[in-house]
Amino acid sequence: MIRLRDILAMDIFRNFKIIAGKNGSDREVKTVSVMDAPDIYKWMKGGEFLITSGYVVKDQPEYLAFLIENLDKHGACALGIKLDRFIYEYPQDAIEKANKLNFPIIAIPFEFAFADVINPVLQEVINHQSRILQYSERVHQACTKMVLEDEDISTILSFLEEHIHQEAAFVDTCFDKTYYTKDTAQGGIEETGRYRIHINEEEYGYLVFGSKWNDYDESFRDYYQIAIEQAGTILILKLQKKLTARQIEADYREQFVQDMLTRNISSKEEIINRAMIYNWDFYLGGVVFIVDIDHFKKQYLKHLDENVNRRMMEMMTRVLLISKQRVGQEYAHYVYSKLSDQIVFIITEKYKDEETFRGNLKKLAKEIKDEIARVIPFTATIGIGNYRKDISQIHDSWEEARKAIEIIRSMEREDTVVFYDELGIFKLLSLVSHSAEAKEFEKQYIEKICTYDRKHHTDMMDTFIALVTNGWNLKVTSEKLFIHYNSMKYRYRKLGMILELDLQDQEERLNLELALKLYQMHEK
C-alpha cells in the first residue's frame, strides 16, 4: 500500500510540512480529492488525501477542529491546506484535535496548484496498483501450475519462502501434522508470525513465519500478502482434497460396519479380509454396544426448522465424539456406525473373566450416559448384546442390543443401561406382548384393579405392584409402602376380593405376575 509518508518522501513534495498529527503518517493513501464544501466528510470512502485552499472555512476557522474529527471518523487519510491564501494561521484547537487523533494536517506551499498535488499522487497510487497487479498475476500463474501438477506441501512452502524471503511452515490442525521445506525439516523455525487457514469459517491450520517476519520493510508487505494468500489458497485446496478422501473412506467404513450388522456379508472370512483393509482385527469376535438418544427423533421431527435441525445435528455430533472418546479410552479395538439417532459400536476385547468384562462395559455405559446428559438437553439409553466369538454372528448381538432398548422403552424406562440377557422373562414376553391373546390375558387380571382404583380413588395398583416386586411378602411390602402390617393384610385380602382369586394359589400368583409384566410393557 502507499502510505502518506511515502507520498511526502517524493522529491516534488519536499517542502510539504506535517504541522499536526505526525504519528498518523503511516495512514494509507488511496486517492486525492479537493475539498469544495464544508461537509465534504459525508462523502469520504476511506484513504482520501484531502486538499483545500481553505476558502470554504476562511470565515469560520474554528470549524476546522470539527472537520478534522469527522474526516478521521469517516476514514480520510490527511488534510492538506495551502498557507497564506485564505488561512494564515491554524487554530490551536484544530492542532490539538489532530494531534490527539493522529490525523495529519499538511501545510501546502502557496505556489502549488491543485493539479501539482493531484497528478503526482494519483500517478504514484496507480503505478503502485499496477505493480501489485503484475506481481499478483505472476504469482497466480505459478500457483495455478503447482495446483495442476499437484505439488506437495513442501514444494508450496519453498515457493512461499522464495517470494517472501522468509522461512515458513504449515501446521495442519485437522490432520495433526506439521510441514516444512526440505531445508528446515530437521530443526523447525522460530515462530514470529501466523496466517490462519479457514474453510467455511472454521480454522483447519495456519502458516508459521520465522524470526525475520517483524523486520520486513512495509513497502513489500502488499507483495508478501499476495504470495501468502495464494499459497494459503493452494493449501485449502489440498486440505479439501484430503478431507473429501477421508470422508469417502469414513463412508466406506460405516457401510462395512452396517453390512456386518445387517448380514449383508456372507462369511466370516469375507469380514476378516475386508477388515484388514482398515487395520481392524475381528478374530476375537465382538459385542454390540448401542447409544440411543431418548426422544431425539421425535424432537427432530417436531421442529422442521433449519436452525433447530442444525443445532440438533450438532448435538448428535457431540454425542458421537463423547461416545467415541470414552470407548476409545477403555478399548483399543472398536468400530462404529451412526444409524439414525443411534450410535452402534462393535467392541472386540480379549478377556478371561466375563463378569469383570460386563462390569467394565456397564461402568463405561454409565459414564457415557452421564456425560451426554451433562452436555446436551437429552438423556441416553444404552443397550448391550451378548458377546459373539464368531464375528459373522455379530448381527445377533446387534439385534439383542436393539431389542434390549426396545423392551426397556416399552416398560416406560429410559436413561438407563440394559444388557439383553438381564431382561429375563421380558425377552420371552416381548415375542407375544402385542398379540390379541396377550392383551386379553393382561386385561383379565389388571383391568379389575384399575377399574376399582378409578371408581374408589384408591391406589390398589401400587400396592399390587409392590406386593409382586417383594415376592408376595406382606411384612416387607408394608415396610416398603410405609404402612402398618395390619393395613397391609387388609389390602391383601381386598386385592383377593377385587380379583376374585385365591392369592395363596401359586398358579394364580404366576398368572398375576405375567399379567403385571405385560402391563408394564404396554403402559403408556
C-alpha positions, 0 to 999 in steps of 0.5 A: 500500500502507499502510505502518506509518508511515502507520498511526502518522501517524493522529491516534488513534495519536499517542502510539504510540512506535517504541522499536526498529527505526525504519528498518523503518517503511516495512514494509507493513501488511496486517492486525492480529492479537493475539498469544495464544501464544508461537509465534504466528510459525508462523502469520504470512502476511506484513504482520501488525501484531502486538499483545500485552499481553505476558502470554504472555512476562511470565515469560520476557522474554528470549524476546522477542529470539527472537520478534522474529527469527522474526516478521521471518523469517516476514514480520510487519510490527511488534510492538506491546506495551502498557507497564506491564501485564505488561512494564515494561521491554524487554530490551536484547537484544530492542532490539538484535535489532530494531534490527539487523533493522529490525523495529519494536517499538511501545510501546502506551499502557496505556489502549488496548484491543485493539479501539482498535488493531484497528478503526482499522487494519483500517478504514484497510487496507480503505478503502485496498483499496477505493480501489485497487479503484475506481481499478483498475476505472476504469482497466480500463474505459478500457483495455478501450475503447482495446483495442476501438477499437484505439488506437495506441501513442501514444494508450496512452502519453498515457493512461499519462502522464495517470494517472501524471503522468509522461512515458513511452515504449515501446521495442519490442525485437522490432520495433526501434522506439521510441514516444512521445506526440505531445508528446515525439516530437521530443526523447525523455525522460530515462530514470529508470525501466523496466517490462519487457514479457514474453510467455511469459517472454521480454522483447519491450520495456519502458516508459521513465519520465522524470526525475520517476519517483524523486520520486513520493510512495509513497502513489500508487505502488499507483495508478501500478502499476495504470495501468502494468500495464494499459497494459503489458497493452494493449501485449502485446496489440498486440505479439501482434497484430503478431507473429501478422501477421508470422508469417502473412506469414513463412508466406506467404513460405516457401510462395512460396519452396517453390512456386518450388522445387517448380514449383508456379508456372507462369511466370516472370512469375507469380514476378516479380509475386508477388515484388514483393509482398515487395520481392524482385527475381528478374530476375537469376535465382538459385542454390540454396544448401542447409544440411543438418544431418548426422544431425539427423533421425535424432537427432530421431527417436531421442529422442521426448522433449519436452525433447530435441525442444525443445532440438533445435528450438532448435538448428535455430533457431540454425542458421537465424539463423547461416545467415541472418546470414552470407548476409545479410552477403555478399548483399543479395538472398536468400530462404529456406525451412526444409524439414525439417532443411534450410535452402534459400536462393535467392541472386540476385547480379549478377556478371561473373566466375563463378569469383570468384562460386563462390569467394565462395559456397564461402568463405561455405559454409565459414564457415557450416559452421564456425560451426554446428559451433562452436555446436551438437553437429552438423556441416553439409553444404552443397550448391550448384546451378548458377546459373539466369538464368531464375528459373522454372528455379530448381527445377533448381538446387534439385534439383542442390543436393539431389542434390549432398548426396545423392551426397556422403552416399552416398560416406560424406562429410559436413561438407563443401561440394559444388557439383553440377557438381564431382561429375563422373562421380558425377552420371552414376553416381548415375542407375544406382548402385542398379540390379541391373546396377550392383551386379553390375558393382561386385561383379565387380571389388571383391568379389575384393579384399575377399574376399582382404583378409578371408581374408589380413588384408591391406589390398589395398583401400587400396592399390587405392584409392590406386593409382586416386586417383594415376592408376595411378602406382606411384612416387607411390602408394608415396610416398603409402602410405609404402612402398618402390617395390619393395613397391609393384610387388609389390602391383601385380602381386598386385592383377593376380593377385587380379583376374585382369586385365591392369592395363596394359589401359586398358579394364580400368583404366576398368572398375576405376575405375567399379567403385571409384566405385560402391563408394564410393557404396554403402559403408556 
